[in-house]
Amino acid sequence: MNERTIIGDDTEGPRLGEIGLQQFAPYLMNRIMGRYNASLREDLAKLGLTTPKMRALAVLSVIDNLAISRLAVYAITEQSTLSRALDALEADGLVRRTADPEDSRATRISITEAGRAAFETLWPTMRHSYEHMFAGIDVAERTAFVATLQKMLLNVRKHEF
């Protein structure tokens, strides 16, 4: 049995070297997000934030009062990493934890006014980086691209949200 058989029996189709990195969507998406996150680092550091903290505040600024497990999915952060980030955000007064009234084992996270203000300070940089990514791409292309990403997310997601 060779390695390709052990990994999976679907050996048909082109190999990564044949596709090429510049044609492989997961590679391109990771490169784009790496550059996007790098473009925010300086402003994040000025606010005492990290990428996981920023993601938590960004999500909570749109969908507040989330269970930690759901926030981890939306923030695209491992729950253990998110928990440490939330500890720091709570210590800084940017979020608050409350018991879930429907599940005594769960905790809900809400953004505070200070947290919302911190996020609003960062938002212009986030918006600028977002707009820079789409420079030279017309509204129709952008709309089609986002619709394609939404379909892809439906194909790969593990949660109903």
C-alpha positions in Angstrom: 0.0 0.0 0.0 1.5 3.3 -1.0 1.2 6.7 0.9 -1.5 8.0 -1.6 -3.6 4.9 -0.8 -3.2 5.4 2.9 -4.2 9.1 2.8 -7.2 8.5 0.6 -8.3 6.5 -2.3 -9.2 9.5 -4.5 -5.9 9.7 -6.4 -7.5 11.0 -9.6 -7.2 14.7 -10.5 -4.3 17.1 -10.6 -1.6 17.3 -7.8 -0.9 20.6 -6.1 2.2 21.1 -8.2 0.1 20.8 -11.3 -2.5 23.2 -10.1 0.1 25.7 -8.8 -0.1 27.8 -5.7 -1.4 30.8 -7.6 -4.4 28.8 -8.8 -5.1 27.1 -5.4 -7.9 29.0 -3.7 -7.1 27.9 0.0 -3.5 29.2 -0.5 -4.7 32.5 -1.9 -7.3 33.0 0.8 -4.7 32.4 3.5 -2.3 34.8 1.8 -5.0 37.5 1.6 -6.0 37.0 5.3 -2.4 37.0 6.4 -1.8 40.4 4.7 -5.1 41.7 6.0 -4.2 40.8 9.6 -0.7 42.2 9.1 -2.1 45.5 7.9 -4.0 45.8 11.3 -1.1 44.8 13.6 0.2 48.3 14.3 -3.2 49.7 15.2 -4.1 46.6 17.2 -0.9 47.0 19.2 -1.7 50.6 20.0 -5.0 49.5 21.5 -3.4 46.6 23.3 -5.2 44.1 21.1 -4.3 40.9 19.4 -5.9 39.3 16.4 -8.1 37.0 18.6 -9.2 40.0 20.7 -10.0 42.1 17.7 -12.0 39.2 16.1 -14.0 38.8 19.4 -14.7 42.5 19.6 -15.6 42.7 15.9 -18.1 39.8 16.2 -19.6 41.2 19.4 -20.0 44.6 17.8 -22.4 43.0 15.3 -23.8 40.0 17.3 -23.7 40.7 21.0 -24.3 38.4 24.0 -23.0 35.1 22.5 -22.1 31.9 24.1 -18.3 31.3 24.1 -18.6 28.3 21.9 -20.5 30.2 19.2 -18.2 33.2 19.6 -15.2 30.9 18.9 -16.8 29.8 15.6 -17.6 33.3 14.5 -14.2 34.7 15.6 -12.4 31.8 13.9 -10.4 31.2 17.0 -9.8 28.0 19.0 -11.9 28.1 22.2 -8.8 27.9 24.5 -7.2 30.8 22.7 -10.4 32.8 22.8 -10.9 32.1 26.5 -7.4 33.6 27.2 -8.3 36.6 25.0 -11.6 37.1 26.8 -9.8 37.0 30.2 -7.7 39.9 29.0 -10.6 41.8 27.4 -12.7 41.4 30.6 -9.7 42.6 32.7 -9.6 45.7 30.5 -13.3 46.2 30.8 -14.0 45.6 27.1 -16.3 42.6 27.5 -18.3 41.1 30.3 -19.2 37.5 31.1 -22.7 36.5 32.4 -24.3 33.2 33.1 -26.5 31.8 30.4 -30.0 31.9 31.7 -31.0 28.9 29.6 -27.9 26.7 30.4 -26.1 27.0 33.7 -23.0 25.4 32.3 -22.6 28.1 29.6 -21.3 31.6 29.7 -22.4 34.5 27.5 -20.1 37.3 26.4 -21.2 40.9 25.8 -19.3 43.9 24.6 -19.1 46.8 26.9 -19.3 50.5 25.9 -15.5 50.6 26.3 -15.2 47.6 24.1 -17.4 49.1 21.5 -15.4 52.4 21.6 -12.1 50.4 21.2 -13.6 48.6 18.2 -14.8 51.8 16.7 -11.3 53.2 17.0 -10.0 50.3 15.0 -12.8 50.1 12.5 -11.4 52.8 10.1 -8.2 50.8 9.7 -10.2 47.6 9.1 -12.4 49.3 6.6 -9.4 50.9 4.8 -7.7 47.5 4.6 -10.9 45.9 3.3 -11.3 48.6 0.7 -7.7 48.3 -0.3 -8.2 44.5 -0.9 -11.0 45.3 -3.4 -9.2 48.2 -5.2 -9.9 47.9 -9.0 -12.7 45.4 -8.4 -16.1 46.6 -9.5 -19.3 46.2 -7.4 -20.6 43.3 -9.5 -17.3 41.3 -9.2 -17.2 42.0 -5.4 -20.8 40.9 -5.0 -20.2 37.7 -7.0 -17.0 37.0 -5.1 -18.7 37.4 -1.7 -21.6 35.2 -2.9 -19.1 32.5 -4.0 -17.4 32.7 -0.6 -20.8 32.3 1.1 -21.5 29.2 -1.0 -18.0 27.8 -0.2 -18.6 28.4 3.6 -21.9 26.4 3.3 -19.9 23.6 1.7 -17.3 23.4 4.4 -19.0 24.6 7.6 -19.5 22.3 10.6 -22.2 24.5 12.3 -25.6 25.7 11.3 -24.5 29.3 11.5 
